[in-house]
Amino acid sequence: MASSKNQERDAREARDRLKLYTARQEVHEHRVKRRRRDNIIAILGALVVIALATGTQIFYFNGGPGTPVATPSASATPDPAAEGTNVGNVPDADTAEGRTWTGDLTLNDIPLGISLDGSLAPQAVASLIGDIQGGYFVGKTCHRLVDSDGFKVLQCGSLDGTGAGDTDYSFGPIENAPADNVYPTGTIAMARAGDDAYSNGHQFFIVFGDTTIPADTAGGYTVVGTVTSGLEQLQTGVIDGGIVDGAADGAPVVPTTITAATIQ
């Protein structure tokens, strides 16, 4: 009898040990699964944050409201080590012919006389000539107006009107950037992404009041020419209307469209 009771006790203890072991295994497996799930969630969360940050930066630096507009450079000659390559059907710089080009840029039926310097900024001027002659600008908007102390620009030419860049078209290098980071009234210059000398595209900005814009790590921003007439009319017809929500930087209250562009 004693032997039978001992066997039953041993069997019961064995069953209890097995239950305890099984319970501990389940707890361990649950913890492992939870850690794995938490790690996956953390990784996905990090990827979402990175994607949002990247998307925000791309949007911010390519021309929507809140985007820094093209800025002047400390040097017209970029560091060769930082040079990239052109993307898309970018006209050869020789198209600018090393001469001055004149024409008109019409915004909301306000004609602006323009002069582009093909000798100082041959690649950018060649691009603008191609855009004007190819009819790219007609119907495009001026999506961004900045009117603050020492910074007065109207930015135009975005592919979709939001300020986003055209991923199928970009070029460099930076040309004819002012060494003192100052854009006099009437300057026409190319907008680009921050810290990237080869992100010039279709977008440009018009300076309607002396403006200082610091260079970034890529240098400054390409000055292509000047507005020779019509700035006063642009001031009264568009600029004086202000910026949406009374901001210092954003979409102009007066919707502004490029209605015509010529060059010769």
C-alpha positions in Angstrom: 0.0 0.0 0.0 2.8 2.4 0.9 4.5 1.7 -2.4 1.2 2.5 -4.3 0.7 5.7 -2.4 4.3 6.7 -3.1 3.8 6.1 -6.8 0.6 8.1 -6.8 2.3 11.0 -5.0 5.3 10.8 -7.4 2.9 10.8 -10.4 0.9 13.7 -8.9 4.2 15.7 -8.3 5.3 14.9 -11.9 2.0 16.1 -13.2 2.3 19.3 -11.1 5.9 19.8 -12.3 4.7 19.4 -15.9 1.9 21.8 -15.4 4.3 24.4 -13.9 6.8 23.9 -16.7 4.1 24.2 -19.3 2.7 27.3 -17.7 6.2 28.8 -17.6 6.8 28.0 -21.2 3.5 29.6 -22.2 4.5 32.8 -20.2 7.9 32.8 -21.9 6.4 32.3 -25.4 3.9 35.0 -24.7 6.7 37.4 -23.7 8.7 36.5 -26.8 5.7 37.1 -29.0 4.9 40.4 -27.3 8.5 41.6 -27.6 8.5 40.6 -31.3 5.2 42.4 -31.8 6.5 45.5 -29.9 9.7 45.4 -32.0 7.7 45.2 -35.2 5.4 48.1 -34.1 8.5 50.1 -33.1 10.2 49.5 -36.5 7.0 50.3 -38.4 6.5 53.5 -36.3 10.1 54.5 -37.0 9.6 53.9 -40.7 6.5 56.0 -40.7 8.3 58.8 -38.9 11.2 58.7 -41.4 8.8 58.6 -44.3 6.8 61.6 -43.0 10.0 63.5 -42.3 11.4 62.8 -45.7 8.1 63.7 -47.4 7.9 66.9 -45.3 11.4 67.8 -46.3 10.8 67.1 -50.0 7.7 69.2 -49.9 9.3 71.9 -47.8 12.3 72.4 -50.0 10.6 72.3 -53.4 8.2 75.1 -53.2 4.9 74.8 -51.2 3.9 77.4 -48.7 6.5 77.3 -46.0 9.2 76.3 -48.4 12.4 78.3 -48.5 12.7 79.9 -51.8 15.9 79.8 -53.9 18.7 81.5 -52.1 21.9 83.2 -53.3 25.3 81.7 -53.0 28.7 82.6 -51.8 30.2 81.3 -55.0 29.2 80.8 -58.6 31.5 77.8 -58.8 30.4 74.8 -56.8 32.7 72.3 -55.2 33.5 69.7 -58.0 33.2 66.9 -55.4 29.6 67.9 -54.7 28.6 67.9 -58.4 25.8 65.6 -59.6 24.1 65.0 -62.9 21.2 66.4 -64.8 17.9 64.5 -64.9 15.6 64.5 -67.8 15.6 66.4 -71.1 17.7 69.4 -70.0 18.8 71.6 -72.8 22.5 72.0 -73.5 24.0 75.1 -71.9 25.2 76.1 -75.4 21.5 76.9 -76.2 21.9 80.1 -74.2 24.5 81.3 -76.9 26.4 83.3 -74.3 24.2 86.3 -74.9 21.4 88.4 -73.4 17.8 87.2 -74.0 14.8 89.5 -73.7 11.1 88.9 -73.5 8.0 89.1 -71.5 6.5 87.1 -68.6 2.8 87.8 -68.1 1.3 87.2 -64.7 -2.5 87.6 -64.4 -2.3 89.7 -67.6 0.4 91.9 -66.0 3.3 92.0 -68.5 6.8 91.9 -67.0 9.7 92.7 -69.2 12.6 90.3 -68.5 16.2 90.0 -69.4 18.1 86.7 -69.1 22.0 86.6 -69.1 23.1 83.6 -71.1 26.7 84.3 -70.5 26.6 84.3 -66.6 24.1 81.5 -66.2 24.2 79.5 -69.4 22.7 76.2 -68.1 19.8 77.8 -66.2 19.0 80.3 -69.0 19.1 77.4 -71.5 16.5 75.6 -69.4 14.3 78.7 -69.1 14.5 79.3 -72.9 13.4 75.7 -73.4 10.5 76.0 -71.0 9.3 79.3 -72.5 9.6 78.2 -76.1 8.1 74.8 -75.3 5.1 76.5 -73.6 5.7 74.9 -70.2 5.0 78.0 -68.2 1.6 79.0 -69.6 -1.0 78.1 -67.1 1.4 77.4 -64.3 0.9 79.3 -61.0 2.9 81.5 -58.7 2.2 79.4 -55.6 4.3 81.2 -53.0 4.6 84.8 -51.8 7.0 85.9 -49.1 6.7 89.4 -47.8 8.7 90.0 -44.7 11.5 92.3 -43.6 14.5 91.7 -45.9 12.8 88.8 -47.7 10.4 89.6 -50.6 9.9 87.1 -53.3 7.2 85.6 -55.5 7.9 82.0 -56.5 6.4 80.5 -59.7 6.6 77.5 -62.1 5.7 74.5 -59.9 4.7 71.5 -62.0 1.5 70.8 -60.0 1.0 74.2 -58.3 1.9 72.9 -54.8 5.5 73.9 -54.9 6.7 70.3 -55.3 9.6 69.7 -57.6 9.5 67.7 -60.8 11.3 64.4 -60.2 11.8 63.9 -63.9 13.6 67.2 -64.5 16.5 68.8 -62.6 19.9 70.3 -63.4 23.0 72.0 -62.1 25.4 73.4 -61.2 24.8 76.7 -59.4 25.7 79.6 -61.6 26.1 83.4 -61.0 25.2 83.3 -57.3 25.9 86.6 -55.5 28.9 86.4 -53.1 27.2 88.7 -50.6 23.9 86.7 -50.5 21.9 89.8 -51.5 19.3 89.8 -54.3 18.5 93.3 -55.4 14.9 94.3 -56.4 14.0 92.9 -59.8 16.3 89.8 -59.6 15.1 86.6 -61.3 16.7 83.5 -59.8 16.2 79.7 -59.8 14.5 77.9 -56.9 16.1 74.6 -55.8 16.1 72.1 -52.9 18.2 72.9 -49.9 21.8 71.6 -49.9 21.6 70.3 -53.5 23.3 72.1 -56.3 21.7 69.8 -58.9 18.0 70.4 -57.9 17.3 73.4 -60.1 14.2 72.8 -62.2 11.3 74.7 -63.6 10.7 76.9 -60.6 12.0 80.5 -60.3 11.4 83.4 -58.1 11.1 87.1 -58.6 12.5 89.5 -56.0 10.2 92.5 -55.5 12.3 94.1 -52.7 16.0 93.9 -51.8 16.3 90.4 -50.2 19.1 88.6 -48.3 19.1 84.8 -48.3 22.0 82.9 -46.8 23.8 80.3 -48.8 23.6 76.7 -47.7 26.0 73.8 -47.9 25.6 73.6 -51.7 26.4 77.3 -52.1 24.0 79.9 -53.3 21.2 80.1 -55.9 21.5 80.8 -59.6 20.6 84.4 -60.7 19.4 84.2 -64.3 18.4 87.8 -65.0 16.2 90.7 -64.1 12.7 92.1 -64.4 13.1 95.3 -66.5 9.6 96.6 -66.3 6.2 95.9 -64.7 7.2 95.4 -61.1 5.1 98.3 -59.9 2.0 96.8 -61.6 2.9 93.4 -60.0 3.1 95.1 -56.6 -0.3 96.6 -56.8 -2.0 93.7 -58.7 -0.6 90.8 -56.7 1.8 91.6 -53.9 -0.4 94.2 -52.1 -3.2 91.7 -51.9 -1.3 89.9 -49.2 -0.8 86.3 -48.2 -3.5 83.8 -47.3 -4.3 83.9 -43.5 -2.3 87.1 -43.1 0.9 85.1 -43.0 4.4 86.4 -44.0 5.0 83.3 -46.2 2.4 81.3 -48.1 0.0 81.4 -51.0 -0.9 84.8 -52.4 -4.4 86.0 -51.7 -4.7 87.0 -55.3 -4.4 83.7 -57.3 -1.6 84.3 -59.7 -1.1 82.4 -63.0 1.5 82.8 -65.8 -0.7 83.7 -68.8 2.0 84.2 -71.4 5.8 84.0 -71.8 8.0 85.0 -74.7 11.8 85.1 -75.3 14.0 86.2 -78.1 
